[in-house]
Amino acid sequence: MKKLLLIGVTALLLRKKLLKKQPIDKVGRIIRMYYINIDLTKNGIKIVNHFYSKWLTYNDKNDDKTDARVVDIKTLEKYYTRILAEQNIV
């Protein structure tokens, strides 16, 4: 589950152009799922820690809906939009 959780987050970071380097190899596999500030764009630095915190809190429940939460793209997008507003990023 942890790997699926991070794949969703990495895909969102890539889609929103918050990463400086491409985390996907030539075959389409995600080769990196953790990032430090040097890997992130200016907005990525402002967003990523808040985003991971919210997303991990949302998924840190042991119940029968865990698998559904891990792939919940709507909530991923909602958290991203909320953090943009909180950080005053347009």
VOPAGU-2260 file (C-alpha; in pm, 1 decimal, decimal comma):
REM VOPAGU-2260
SITE   aa  ch    i         X         Y         Z
SITE  MET   A    0       0,0       0,0       0,0
SITE  LYS   A    1     278,4     246,3      85,0
SITE  LYS   A    2     421,7     214,0    -264,7
SITE  LEU   A    3      81,3     279,3    -426,2
SITE  LEU   A    4      35,4     578,7    -200,5
SITE  LEU   A    5     363,0     732,1    -312,5
SITE  ILE   A    6     303,1     651,1    -679,8
SITE  GLY   A    7     -14,6     862,2    -672,9
SITE  VAL   A    8     162,8    1151,7    -505,0
SITE  THR   A    9     460,8    1130,8    -742,2
SITE  ALA   A   10     226,5    1130,9   -1042,6
SITE  LEU   A   11      53,3    1442,6    -911,3
SITE  LEU   A   12     385,2    1621,0    -846,4
SITE  LEU   A   13     496,8    1537,7   -1198,4
SITE  ARG   A   14     165,5    1644,6   -1356,7
SITE  LYS   A   15     169,5    1976,2   -1167,8
SITE  LYS   A   16     532,1    2041,4   -1269,4
SITE  LEU   A   17     659,6    2054,2    -910,9
SITE  LEU   A   18     964,6    1838,3    -986,3
SITE  LYS   A   19    1282,1    1955,1   -1159,8
SITE  LYS   A   20    1388,5    1606,5   -1267,7
SITE  GLN   A   21    1187,2    1341,9   -1444,2
SITE  PRO   A   22    1122,0    1058,2   -1193,6
SITE  ILE   A   23    1026,2     814,7   -1471,6
SITE  ASP   A   24    1270,2     603,3   -1669,9
SITE  LYS   A   25    1257,8     533,9   -2045,4
SITE  VAL   A   26    1032,4     231,6   -1990,6
SITE  GLY   A   27     774,6     435,9   -1795,0
SITE  ARG   A   28     857,8     310,7   -1445,8
SITE  ILE   A   29     872,4     550,6   -1154,3
SITE  ILE   A   30    1232,0     528,3   -1033,1
SITE  ARG   A   31    1211,7     779,0    -749,9
SITE  MET   A   32     934,2     843,5    -497,6
SITE  TYR   A   33    1103,0    1067,0    -241,7
SITE  TYR   A   34    1232,5    1416,7    -296,1
SITE  ILE   A   35    1450,6    1675,2    -128,6
SITE  ASN   A   36    1436,2    2049,2    -192,4
SITE  ILE   A   37    1696,7    2036,2    -469,2
SITE  ASP   A   38    1462,2    1804,4    -666,0
SITE  LEU   A   39    1167,5    2045,0    -643,7
SITE  THR   A   40    1066,8    2362,5    -821,8
SITE  LYS   A   41    1012,2    2681,3    -622,6
SITE  ASN   A   42     641,6    2603,3    -581,2
SITE  GLY   A   43     724,0    2238,9    -512,2
SITE  ILE   A   44     931,2    2342,1    -211,5
SITE  LYS   A   45     635,1    2540,0     -75,4
SITE  ILE   A   46     380,6    2264,0    -133,6
SITE  VAL   A   47     530,9    1916,6     -97,5
SITE  ASN   A   48     575,3    1889,5     280,7
SITE  HIS   A   49     222,1    2015,7     346,9
SITE  PHE   A   50      84,0    1792,1      76,6
SITE  TYR   A   51     253,4    1473,4     199,3
SITE  SER   A   52     141,2    1546,4     553,8
SITE  LYS   A   53    -225,4    1585,8     455,1
SITE  TRP   A   54    -218,5    1287,0     222,2
SITE  LEU   A   55     -52,1    1053,6     473,2
SITE  THR   A   56    -292,2    1160,3     748,6
SITE  TYR   A   57    -586,8    1089,7     518,1
SITE  ASN   A   58    -452,2     743,3     438,1
SITE  ASP   A   59    -335,8     647,7     787,1
SITE  LYS   A   60    -646,8     455,6     884,1
SITE  ASN   A   61    -682,1      82,3     920,8
SITE  ASP   A   62   -1024,4       1,3     784,7
SITE  ASP   A   63   -1189,6    -158,7     484,0
SITE  LYS   A   64   -1160,7     160,5     272,4
SITE  THR   A   65    -780,5     181,0     273,9
SITE  ASP   A   66    -735,3      52,7     -82,1
SITE  ALA   A   67    -992,1     299,8    -215,3
SITE  ARG   A   68    -827,0     594,4     -36,9
SITE  VAL   A   69    -483,4     515,0    -178,3
SITE  VAL   A   70    -605,8     566,2    -536,7
SITE  ASP   A   71    -846,3     852,1    -459,1
SITE  ILE   A   72    -734,1    1103,7    -721,0
SITE  LYS   A   73   -1018,0    1346,5    -641,2
SITE  THR   A   74    -896,8    1386,3    -283,8
SITE  LEU   A   75    -535,7    1420,3    -401,9
SITE  GLU   A   76    -644,9    1707,4    -626,3
SITE  LYS   A   77    -855,7    1859,9    -347,9
SITE  TYR   A   78    -560,7    1863,1    -107,2
SITE  TYR   A   79    -338,0    2011,3    -376,1
SITE  THR   A   80    -586,8    2292,5    -447,5
SITE  ARG   A   81    -634,4    2361,2     -75,9
SITE  ILE   A   82    -259,5    2387,1     -17,1
SITE  LEU   A   83    -222,5    2625,1    -312,3
SITE  ALA   A   84    -479,8    2851,2    -147,8
SITE  GLU   A   85    -318,6    2820,7     197,7
SITE  GLN   A   86      25,7    2904,9      56,8
SITE  ASN   A   87    -111,5    3186,3    -166,1
SITE  ILE   A   88      18,4    3021,2    -482,3
SITE  VAL   A   89    -169,6    3085,7    -803,5
